[in-house]
Amino acid sequence: MNRDAGQKATSEQLAPIDGKVLSELSINDDGRLRYVYLLKGNLTRSQKDYAEYDEKPHTLKTDTWSMQTGLNNEAVEKPLKQKHISQPNKNRAI
């Protein structure tokens, strides 16, 4: 998601966007704030899957890790599973 981050959008910039803005996330990139927006129902979205969420078992999976949360709260029920990464990039922001 960091590679898609940019300047904070104004309400005028967000108004014509198809779908609903679910969340605005800010990323601190060495003191510089960058923003990404999570949208629901936007057909022009990126084809890249950053994460996959399955509502029934409450699981979130990415290319490098996965977790499962509880039905009534956000506390982690099952341990975080991290996939092996052969050469992690220590400078890469998430």
C-alpha positions in Angstrom: 0.0 0.0 0.0 2.9 2.4 0.7 3.7 2.5 -3.0 0.2 3.9 -3.7 0.3 6.5 -0.9 0.2 10.2 -1.7 -1.0 13.6 -0.6 -4.1 13.8 1.6 -7.2 14.1 -0.5 -9.6 17.0 -0.1 -13.3 16.4 0.2 -13.6 17.8 -3.3 -11.2 15.2 -4.6 -13.0 12.4 -2.8 -16.6 13.5 -3.8 -16.6 12.1 -7.4 -15.0 8.8 -6.5 -17.2 5.7 -7.1 -17.9 3.7 -3.9 -17.6 4.5 -0.3 -14.5 5.6 1.6 -14.2 3.1 4.5 -11.0 4.5 6.0 -8.2 7.1 5.5 -4.9 5.7 6.6 -1.8 7.9 7.2 1.7 6.5 6.8 4.7 8.2 8.4 7.5 7.8 5.9 10.6 9.2 7.7 8.6 12.2 9.0 6.6 12.7 5.8 2.9 11.8 6.1 1.4 10.0 3.1 -2.2 8.8 2.8 -4.1 5.9 1.3 -7.8 5.3 1.2 -9.7 2.1 1.6 -12.8 2.0 -0.6 -15.8 -0.3 -1.0 -17.6 -0.7 -4.3 -15.0 1.1 -6.5 -14.7 -0.7 -9.8 -11.5 1.2 -10.9 -9.4 -0.3 -8.1 -6.0 -1.7 -8.5 -5.7 -5.3 -9.6 -3.1 -5.9 -6.9 -4.3 -7.7 -3.8 -2.6 -6.4 -0.7 -4.7 -8.4 1.7 -7.6 -10.8 1.7 -10.2 -10.7 4.4 -12.6 -13.5 5.0 -15.5 -12.3 7.1 -16.8 -15.7 8.2 -13.7 -17.0 10.0 -12.5 -13.4 10.6 -9.1 -14.0 8.9 -6.8 -11.5 7.3 -4.1 -12.8 4.9 -1.3 -11.0 3.1 1.7 -12.1 1.1 3.8 -12.2 4.2 1.5 -12.9 7.2 -2.0 -13.8 8.4 -4.1 -13.5 11.5 -7.5 -14.4 12.9 -9.6 -12.2 15.1 -12.5 -12.9 17.5 -16.1 -12.6 16.5 -17.0 -9.9 19.0 -13.7 -8.1 19.5 -10.4 -7.4 17.7 -8.2 -9.4 20.1 -6.2 -12.0 18.2 -7.5 -15.4 18.9 -4.9 -17.4 17.0 -1.2 -16.6 16.7 0.1 -14.5 13.9 1.5 -16.7 11.2 4.4 -15.2 9.2 5.6 -16.5 5.9 9.3 -16.9 5.2 10.7 -14.0 3.3 14.1 -14.8 1.9 15.6 -11.2 1.9 13.5 -8.7 3.9 13.9 -5.1 2.9 14.5 -3.2 6.1 13.8 0.1 4.4 10.4 -1.0 3.2 7.5 0.7 4.9 4.3 -1.2 5.4 
